[in-house]
Amino acid sequence: MKHNYQLDAMRAIAALAIIAYHYTLFPCGWIGVQFFFVLSGFLISGIVIKNKKASAEVKTGAFFKDFYKRRALRLFPLYFGYIAILALFNFFAGKPEAFDKEWPWLVTYSINFRWLFQDYTFHMVYGHLWSLALEWQFYLIWPFFLWFVPQKRITLILICLLPLSMLVRIAGYSVNEHLPYLVGYNGSATAKALAPYVLPFSHIDAFVFGALLCKVKVRNFLSKPQVIYTCMALVVITGLLLVAFIPSYSLAAIGWPSNLPMAYQWVWGYSLLNLTSAAIIAGIIEKGRARILALSRSSVLQYLGKISYGIYVYHPIVIFGMLNVRDKAPAFAGKPMVELIIVTVISIVIAHLSYEYFEKRFLTKRKPQQVTNDFTSKVTQAPAERLTLELQEVNN
């Protein structure tokens, strides 16, 4: 499968929605993270399944060595580079104040678990890294699961995992509610619903929906305009119904606040969002006729999607800077929107510079050896590398 630039555009839309959410101007913008999870599930699952089908040529050890090398070269430099920036700020300026206590969780990709402890000190400049930790935790397990599961039964097994993810969310909610050192113990509804939000296995269905997209029949069905619009309508309608019946739910969030705290939305809500994300991805891959996908043809959005990993990582520190200086400017109509535009532009510029002058140094190391016209070189080129390059890899 060739690189799909329209998926890059959807990455950009998701990243921009998350920035608006963190600037408190788009309360349901956190849904962009769910889209990233499903897209990651599709791309990573595709790499594993393609190589598994060529298992006669590809040795298991060689594949996983190549897989994790490529993942590390894509994810680690920016992630740990950003943490190094935070460490420098903490050393010279004393901010973020709690970095001295929280850095071990950051460098071990476990900050999402740390979120559940009552003594966790949240700070916006590193709090968002929970989703990257969750994805990495899945990368450590999901490829092995797909590699060793019987291929003849993989579709059935994946479908069976969908309700299991709901049961896992119920289990996580119960644990968070009953352990005294966790935030859900005697906590608010939002605090109790935090575990289903940040724990890795709570999002099994996101990666399952992504993996199911590797099946042509599934993509063909989900890519139909009526399916895409039905999924989106269900998201909006259920959200509006919740707004009508739950006083704490705001219309601004369209009934989809983060953590999904009420009406057991934390059980079924993520599955609906993941299904909708899968339908959108399928529509793009199969060049569906749903007009709502036309925005993904924007070349500007496609480039922003290319650097969306950097946009996501850097934007909170830009927001933090804006929050510390915005009160110095006089108030005027539309000031928050202007501030958001400034934050977004600065985040994009930083992400662009980071991609061009830092990340690319590592990305070039992921390229396979050049294939010459010599037949021998074509045969001996690592099959794992050839097949891995056939699929677009995640930037988030």
C-alpha positions as CSV (number, residue, x, y, z in Angstrom):
1,M,0.0,0.0,0.0
2,K,1.4,3.3,-1.1
3,H,1.7,6.3,1.2
4,N,-1.7,7.9,1.5
5,Y,-1.4,11.7,1.8
6,Q,-5.1,12.1,2.6
7,L,-4.5,10.2,5.8
8,D,-1.8,12.7,6.6
9,A,-4.4,15.4,6.2
10,M,-6.7,13.6,8.7
11,R,-3.8,13.5,11.1
12,A,-3.5,17.2,10.8
13,I,-7.2,17.8,11.5
14,A,-6.9,15.6,14.6
15,A,-3.8,17.4,15.8
16,L,-5.4,20.8,15.3
17,A,-8.5,19.7,17.2
18,I,-6.3,18.6,20.1
19,I,-4.6,22.0,20.2
20,A,-8.0,23.7,20.3
21,Y,-9.1,21.4,23.0
22,H,-6.1,22.1,25.2
23,Y,-6.7,25.8,24.7
24,T,-10.2,25.1,26.0
25,L,-11.9,26.4,22.9
26,F,-13.0,23.0,21.5
27,P,-14.1,20.8,24.4
28,C,-14.6,17.6,22.2
29,G,-11.2,18.1,20.4
30,W,-9.7,15.3,22.5
31,I,-11.4,12.9,20.2
32,G,-8.5,13.4,17.8
33,V,-6.5,11.1,20.1
34,Q,-8.9,8.3,19.4
35,F,-8.4,8.8,15.7
36,F,-4.7,8.5,16.2
37,F,-5.1,5.2,18.1
38,V,-7.3,3.7,15.3
39,L,-4.9,4.9,12.6
40,S,-1.9,3.5,14.5
41,G,-3.8,0.2,14.8
42,F,-4.3,0.1,11.1
43,L,-0.8,1.0,10.0
44,I,1.0,-1.2,12.6
45,S,-1.3,-4.1,12.1
46,G,-0.8,-3.9,8.3
47,I,2.9,-4.1,8.7
48,V,2.7,-7.2,10.9
49,I,0.1,-9.0,8.8
50,K,1.9,-8.3,5.5
51,N,5.2,-9.7,6.9
52,K,3.4,-12.6,8.5
53,K,2.0,-13.6,5.2
54,A,5.6,-13.7,3.9
55,S,6.8,-15.7,6.9
56,A,8.4,-18.3,4.7
57,E,11.0,-15.6,3.8
58,V,10.9,-13.4,6.9
59,K,12.3,-14.8,10.1
60,T,10.5,-13.8,13.3
61,G,13.5,-12.4,15.0
62,A,14.6,-10.4,12.0
63,F,11.2,-8.9,11.5
64,F,10.8,-7.7,15.1
65,K,14.4,-6.4,15.2
66,D,13.7,-4.3,12.1
67,F,10.2,-3.3,13.3
68,Y,11.3,-1.9,16.7
69,K,14.4,-0.3,15.2
70,R,12.2,1.6,12.8
71,R,9.7,2.5,15.5
72,A,12.4,3.7,17.9
73,L,14.0,5.9,15.2
74,R,10.7,7.5,14.5
75,L,9.4,8.0,18.0
76,F,12.3,8.1,20.5
77,P,14.4,11.1,19.2
78,L,11.5,13.6,19.4
79,Y,10.0,12.1,22.5
80,F,13.2,12.1,24.6
81,G,14.4,15.3,23.0
82,Y,11.3,17.0,24.3
83,I,11.8,15.5,27.7
84,A,15.4,16.8,27.6
85,I,14.0,20.3,26.9
86,L,11.7,20.1,29.9
87,A,14.6,18.9,32.0
88,L,16.6,22.0,31.0
89,F,13.7,24.3,31.8
90,N,13.4,22.6,35.2
91,F,17.1,22.9,35.9
92,F,17.5,26.5,35.0
93,A,14.0,28.0,35.7
94,G,12.5,25.5,38.2
95,K,9.5,24.8,35.8
96,P,7.6,22.6,35.5
97,E,7.9,22.4,39.3
98,A,6.9,18.7,39.6
99,F,9.3,17.5,36.9
100,D,11.8,16.3,39.6
101,K,9.1,13.8,40.8
102,E,7.5,12.8,37.5
103,W,10.4,12.4,35.2
104,P,11.0,8.6,35.9
105,W,7.4,8.0,34.6
106,L,8.1,10.0,31.5
107,V,11.3,8.4,30.5
108,T,9.9,4.9,31.0
109,Y,6.8,5.6,28.9
110,S,4.5,5.0,31.8
111,I,3.0,8.4,32.6
112,N,-0.5,7.2,31.7
113,F,-0.4,4.9,34.7
114,R,0.9,7.7,36.9
115,W,-2.2,9.8,36.0
116,L,-4.2,7.5,38.2
117,F,-2.4,8.2,41.5
118,Q,-3.7,10.8,43.9
119,D,-0.2,12.2,44.4
120,Y,0.4,12.8,40.7
121,T,1.2,16.4,39.9
122,F,-0.3,17.2,36.5
123,H,1.3,19.8,34.3
124,M,0.2,20.6,30.8
125,V,3.6,20.5,29.3
126,Y,4.1,16.8,29.9
127,G,0.5,15.6,30.7
128,H,-0.3,15.0,27.0
129,L,2.5,12.5,26.7
130,W,0.2,9.9,28.3
131,S,-1.2,9.0,24.8
132,L,2.3,8.4,23.4
133,A,3.1,6.2,26.4
134,L,-0.1,4.2,25.8
135,E,0.7,3.7,22.1
136,W,4.2,2.5,22.9
137,Q,2.8,0.0,25.4
138,F,0.6,-1.3,22.7
139,Y,3.6,-1.6,20.3
140,L,5.3,-3.8,22.8
141,I,2.4,-6.3,22.8
142,W,0.1,-5.9,19.7
143,P,2.6,-6.9,17.0
144,F,3.4,-10.2,18.9
145,F,-0.3,-10.9,19.3
146,L,-0.9,-10.5,15.6
147,W,2.2,-12.4,14.6
148,F,1.4,-15.5,16.6
149,V,-2.4,-15.6,16.4
150,P,-3.7,-18.2,13.8
151,Q,-4.2,-16.2,10.6
152,K,-7.2,-18.3,9.5
153,R,-9.1,-17.2,12.6
154,I,-7.7,-13.7,13.0
155,T,-10.9,-11.9,11.9
156,L,-13.1,-13.8,14.3
157,I,-10.6,-13.3,17.2
158,L,-10.4,-9.6,16.5
159,I,-14.2,-9.3,16.5
160,C,-14.3,-11.1,19.9
161,L,-11.9,-8.6,21.3
162,L,-14.3,-5.7,20.7
163,P,-16.7,-6.5,23.6
164,L,-13.7,-7.5,25.7
165,S,-12.4,-4.0,25.6
166,M,-15.6,-2.8,27.2
167,L,-15.2,-5.3,30.0
168,V,-11.6,-4.1,30.5
169,R,-12.9,-0.6,30.8
170,I,-15.4,-1.7,33.5
171,A,-12.6,-3.5,35.3
172,G,-10.3,-0.4,35.2
173,Y,-13.2,1.8,36.4
174,S,-13.8,-0.6,39.4
175,V,-10.2,-0.7,40.4
176,N,-9.8,3.0,40.2
177,E,-12.9,3.5,42.3
178,H,-12.0,1.1,45.1
179,L,-8.2,1.6,45.7
180,P,-7.6,4.4,48.2
181,Y,-4.4,5.7,46.6
182,L,-6.1,6.2,43.2
183,V,-8.0,9.3,42.0
184,G,-11.3,7.5,41.7
185,Y,-11.5,6.6,45.4
186,N,-14.1,9.0,46.8
187,G,-13.5,11.0,43.7
188,S,-15.8,12.7,41.2
189,A,-17.4,11.0,38.3
190,T,-14.7,12.4,36.0
191,A,-11.9,11.1,38.3
192,K,-13.6,7.6,38.4
193,A,-13.8,7.5,34.6
194,L,-10.1,8.4,34.2
195,A,-8.9,4.7,34.2
196,P,-10.9,3.8,31.1
197,Y,-9.4,6.8,29.5
198,V,-5.7,6.3,30.1
199,L,-5.1,2.6,30.6
200,P,-3.7,0.8,27.5
201,F,-6.0,-2.2,27.4
202,S,-9.0,0.1,27.7
203,H,-8.4,1.0,24.1
204,I,-8.1,-2.5,22.7
205,D,-11.0,-1.8,20.4
206,A,-9.2,1.2,18.8
207,F,-6.4,-1.1,17.7
208,V,-8.8,-3.9,16.8
209,F,-10.8,-1.6,14.5
210,G,-7.5,-0.5,12.9
211,A,-6.5,-4.1,12.4
212,L,-9.9,-5.0,10.8
213,L,-9.3,-2.3,8.3
214,C,-6.6,-4.5,6.8
215,K,-9.4,-6.7,5.5
216,V,-10.6,-5.5,2.2
217,K,-14.2,-6.5,2.8
218,V,-14.3,-4.6,6.1
219,R,-12.9,-1.5,4.3
220,N,-15.3,-1.7,1.5
221,F,-18.2,-1.9,3.9
222,L,-17.1,0.9,6.2
223,S,-16.1,3.2,3.3
224,K,-19.7,3.5,2.0
225,P,-20.9,7.1,2.5
226,Q,-24.1,5.9,4.2
227,V,-22.0,4.0,6.8
228,I,-19.7,7.0,7.4
229,Y,-22.6,9.4,7.8
230,T,-24.5,7.0,10.0
231,C,-21.5,6.6,12.4
232,M,-21.0,10.4,12.5
233,A,-24.8,10.9,13.1
234,L,-24.8,8.4,15.9
235,V,-21.9,10.3,17.6
236,V,-23.8,13.6,17.3
237,I,-27.3,12.3,18.2
238,T,-26.2,10.4,21.3
239,G,-24.1,13.3,22.4
240,L,-27.0,15.7,22.1
241,L,-29.3,13.3,24.0
242,L,-26.8,13.2,26.8
243,V,-26.7,17.0,26.8
244,A,-30.5,17.1,27.1
245,F,-30.6,14.7,30.1
246,I,-27.3,15.4,32.0
247,P,-27.0,18.9,33.4
248,S,-23.2,18.7,33.7
249,Y,-22.8,18.0,30.0
250,S,-22.3,21.0,27.8
251,L,-23.5,21.6,24.3
252,A,-20.0,23.0,23.4
253,A,-18.6,19.5,23.8
254,I,-21.6,18.1,21.8
255,G,-22.1,15.7,24.7
256,W,-18.6,14.2,24.4
257,P,-16.5,15.6,27.4
258,S,-13.1,14.1,28.1
259,N,-13.2,10.9,30.3
260,L,-16.9,10.4,29.3
261,P,-17.9,10.3,32.9
262,M,-21.7,9.9,32.9
263,A,-24.3,7.5,31.5
264,Y,-21.7,4.7,31.2
265,Q,-20.4,6.6,28.2
266,W,-16.9,5.5,29.2
267,V,-18.0,1.9,28.4
268,W,-19.6,2.3,25.0
269,G,-18.5,5.8,23.9
270,Y,-14.9,4.9,23.0
271,S,-16.1,2.1,20.8
272,L,-18.5,4.4,18.9
273,L,-15.7,6.9,18.4
274,N,-13.3,4.3,17.3
275,L,-15.8,2.8,14.8
276,T,-16.4,6.3,13.4
277,S,-12.7,6.9,13.0
278,A,-12.3,3.5,11.3
279,A,-15.1,4.4,8.8
280,I,-13.4,7.7,8.0
281,I,-10.1,6.0,7.4
282,A,-11.7,3.3,5.3
283,G,-13.4,6.0,3.2
284,I,-10.1,7.7,2.5
285,I,-8.3,4.5,1.7
286,E,-11.0,3.2,-0.7
287,K,-11.5,6.7,-2.2
288,G,-15.0,6.8,-0.9
289,R,-17.6,9.2,-2.3
290,A,-18.4,10.8,1.1
291,R,-18.1,14.5,0.4
292,I,-17.1,15.2,4.0
293,L,-13.7,13.6,3.2
294,A,-12.9,16.2,0.5
295,L,-11.0,18.3,3.0
296,S,-8.4,15.6,3.2
297,R,-7.2,16.6,-0.3
298,S,-5.8,19.8,1.0
299,S,-2.0,19.9,0.3
300,V,-1.5,22.2,3.3
301,L,-3.2,19.8,5.6
302,Q,-1.3,16.9,4.1
303,Y,2.0,18.6,5.0
304,L,0.8,19.4,8.5
305,G,-0.1,15.8,8.9
306,K,3.5,14.9,7.9
307,I,4.7,16.9,10.9
308,S,1.8,16.2,13.2
309,Y,3.9,14.2,15.6
310,G,5.9,17.3,16.3
311,I,2.8,19.5,16.5
312,Y,1.3,17.2,19.1
313,V,4.5,17.0,21.2
314,Y,5.4,20.7,21.2
315,H,2.1,22.5,21.3
316,P,1.5,22.3,25.1
317,I,4.7,24.2,25.8
318,V,3.6,26.9,23.4
319,I,0.2,27.1,25.1
320,F,1.9,27.3,28.4
321,G,4.0,30.3,27.2
322,M,0.9,32.0,25.8
323,L,-1.0,31.6,29.1
324,N,1.8,33.3,30.8
325,V,1.8,36.4,28.6
326,R,-1.7,36.8,27.3
327,D,-2.9,38.9,30.3
328,K,-0.4,41.5,29.3
329,A,-2.3,42.3,26.1
330,P,-5.6,44.3,26.3
331,A,-8.8,42.4,25.9
332,F,-10.7,42.6,22.7
333,A,-13.5,40.7,20.8
334,G,-12.2,37.4,19.6
335,K,-9.0,37.5,21.6
336,P,-9.1,33.8,22.6
337,M,-9.4,32.8,18.9
338,V,-6.5,35.1,17.9
339,E,-4.4,33.5,20.7
340,L,-5.3,30.0,19.5
341,I,-4.2,30.9,15.9
342,I,-0.9,32.3,17.3
343,V,-0.3,29.2,19.4
344,T,-1.1,26.9,16.4
345,V,1.2,28.8,14.0
346,I,4.1,28.8,16.4
347,S,3.5,25.1,17.1
348,I,3.6,24.4,13.4
349,V,6.7,26.4,12.9
350,I,8.5,24.6,15.7
351,A,7.3,21.2,14.4
352,H,8.5,22.1,10.9
353,L,12.0,23.0,12.1
354,S,12.1,20.0,14.3
355,Y,11.2,17.7,11.4
356,E,13.5,19.2,8.9
357,Y,16.6,19.7,11.1
358,F,16.3,17.1,13.8
359,E,13.9,14.2,13.1
360,K,15.0,13.7,9.5
361,R,18.5,12.8,10.8
362,F,17.0,9.7,12.3
363,L,14.4,9.0,9.7
364,T,17.0,8.6,7.0
365,K,18.5,5.8,9.0
366,R,15.3,3.8,8.5
367,K,15.7,3.6,4.7
368,P,16.7,0.3,3.3
369,Q,19.7,-0.3,1.0
370,Q,19.2,0.9,-2.5
371,V,18.1,-1.9,-4.8
372,T,20.1,-2.1,-8.0
373,N,19.2,-3.8,-11.3
374,D,21.3,-6.8,-10.3
375,F,19.0,-9.7,-9.7
376,T,21.0,-11.0,-6.7
377,S,20.7,-7.7,-4.8
378,K,16.9,-7.8,-5.4
379,V,16.6,-11.2,-3.9
380,T,18.9,-10.6,-0.9
381,Q,17.4,-7.3,0.2
382,A,15.7,-7.9,3.6
383,P,12.1,-8.9,3.0
384,A,11.1,-7.3,6.2
385,E,12.4,-4.0,5.0
386,R,10.7,-4.3,1.6
387,L,7.3,-5.2,3.1
388,T,7.5,-2.6,5.8
389,L,8.0,0.2,3.3
390,E,4.9,-0.8,1.5
391,L,2.8,0.6,4.3
392,Q,2.6,4.2,5.5
393,E,4.0,4.5,9.1
394,V,2.5,6.6,11.8
395,N,3.7,10.1,12.6
396,N,1.7,10.5,15.8
